[in-house]
Amino acid sequence: MAAFLIVAVMVGAFFRLMAPNIPDPDSFYHFRHAAVYAEKGITYSQFPWLVYSVVNRLSADLGYGFHLLLVPLTFLGDQVLGVKLGAVLETVITLTLLFLVLRRHRIAFCGVWPFAVFLLGPPMTYTFLMTRPQTLTMGLCALLFSLLVRGPAWGVLLAAAAICFFHLNVFVIVPVIVVIVALCKGLTGGGWEWRKWVAAAAGMGLVHEMVRKEGIPLNFGREWLPVNLEGLVAGFSWFLLLWVIMLGTVLAIAARGGREDREGGCLLWSSLALSILFFVVMVTFTKRVAPLWAVFSVIFAAQTFSRLVRGSAVGGKHVLSGETRLVVACVVAVLLVAMAGAVLNEHIVREKWR
């Protein structure tokens, strides 16, 4: 765990501090809102810099918990440094949550896959470099997903509440994850754990009623547009290839009679269902779900790879030969390296060295 944290801090600091620019102007808004709380107190409900905005007129702060997290960084006296360190903090928290989720499900090479999310493609690394709450949402949604697969109801309640507390905009993701996992778990013989459904709804409702007491009109800008084919190929080509290979591997294992235990099967099929769902939403409605597609796609790929390297046996024999498993493992390794290379070649990092 300590070694993973050290590497996570190094990766976050390297990518964020080496990039000379702040990649998204919203980062300054979030940091300034945190500064307002630092100066006026955490119950202050106005935002004087946006006089004619609903943020000021309706006392709306849909990222309240995230802004509280940034408050200590506002005392540094250097806003740009504070924004960058905020992104590093988010990156470390999210990567650590992903690592803990994968480790508790006994995924092979659980310390590698969180960095696959970070390096999934230049657009995803770009997301990590922003100081915005969607980065934390990735880790918290993975945690909620894991607890729904295996965990106590009170953990589900806290995870659902945390998602809404840090990023209320995405509260609708909570029931989506709950429904998909519930269906997969019920269909794979894991039972219908209705107490977790109630816990998730209670956690979501608890924050929703505290923070958002009246409806607020939200206007969608260009960032809500879907990802087109050119954007998919340019940003995620290597991972898309990896995703397709993992899907083919799962289907090959299933066709030969390979089976998972109940927890592993629920983790596999529900993460696949969520990854497909968010992919469809990403290419047809809005690119804002790309981080969630990345998280659940990597969880699916990690579970598939873990199943591959450990072998899936029927009647004492592996359903795939040792040579086949070795070839697929080598291809996955090459694709992960190619993903990392594409990100390192991106100008937001390379520009510093020119």
Residue, then its C-alpha position, 0 to 999 in steps of 0.5 A: m500500500a505504501a509503495f502504491l501511494i508513493v508511485a501515485v503521488m509521483v505520477g500525479a505530481f509529475f504530470r500535473l507540475m510538469a504541465p505549464n498550463i491549467p487545462d480548464p478554466d473551471s479549475f479557477y472557479h472551483f478553487r475560488h469557491a473554496a477560497v470563499y469558504a476559507e474567508k467567509g466560513i463553510t456556511y457562506s451561501q453566496f459567490p460574489w464574482l458571479v453576480y448574475s449567475v444561479v450560483n450566486r442568486l440561488s446559493a447553488d454549490l453542486g460541488y460543495g464537498f469538493h470545495l471544502l476539500l480544496v480549502p486548505l490549499t487556498f492558504l498557500g498564497d499561490q493560486v496556480l500552485g494551489v490549483k495544481l496541487g488540488a489536481v494532484l490530491e484528487t489524482v492520488i485519492t482516486l487512484t488509491l480508491l481504485f487500487l483498494v477496490l481492485r485489491r479487495h476483489r483479488i484482481a491480479f496486478c491490482g497495483v497496475w490497473p489504476f494507472a491504466v485509467f490515468l493513462l487510458g488516453p490523452p483525454m483521460t489524462y487531461t481530465f486528471l489534470m483538471t481541478r474538478p470534482q469528476t476525478l473524485t467521482m471516478g473513484l467514489c463510483a468504483l467504491l460504490f460499485s464494489l460495495l454493491v457487489r460485496g459489502p455492508a449496506w452502511g458502506v453503500l449508504l456512505a459511498a452514495a452520500a459521498i458521491c452526492f456530497f462531492h459532485l451533486n450533478v451526477f447523483v443520477i449515476v447512483p441508481v444506474i449503478v445500483v440497478i445494473v449491479a442488482l440485476c447482474k447479482g440477482l441473475t448470477g445467483g447472488g440474491w436480491e439485496w434490497r437493503k443495499w438499494v434502500a441504503a443507496a437511496a438513503g445516502m443519495g437523499l440525505v445529501h440531496e435534501m441538505v444541499r439542493k432544496e429547490g430545482i436549479p435550471l442547468n444549461f448544457g454547453r458544448e462540453w456535453l456534446p457526444v464523442n464523435l468517431e474521430g475523437l474516439v480514434a484519436g483519444f482512445s484507440w489503444f484502449l478500445l482495442l484492449w477492451v475488444i480483446m478482453l470482451g473476446t476473451v470473456l466470450a471465448i471462456a464462456a463458450r468453452g464452459g468456463r465459470e466464475d464464482r458468484e462474486g467474480g461473475c457479478l463483478l465481471w458482468s456488471s462492470l461490462a454492462l456499465s461500461i457498455l452503457f456509459f460507452v453508448v451514452m458517451v457516443t450518443f448523448t454526452k462526453r461527460v460520462a467518459p470518465l465513468w466509461a473509463v473506470f468500469s471498462v478498466i475494472f472489466a478489463a482487469q477482472t478479465f485479465s485476472r481470470l485469464v492469467r489465473g486460468s478458468a478451469v472446467g473438469g480440472k482443465h483450463v478452458l484456454s491453452g497456456e500458449t493462448r493465455l500467454v499471447v493474450a497477456c503479452v498483447v495486453a501488456v503491449l497495449l498498456v505500454a502503447m497507451a502510456g506512450a500516447v499520453l507521454n507524447e501528448h503536448i500538455v506534457r511534452e511542451k514543457w521540454r521543448 
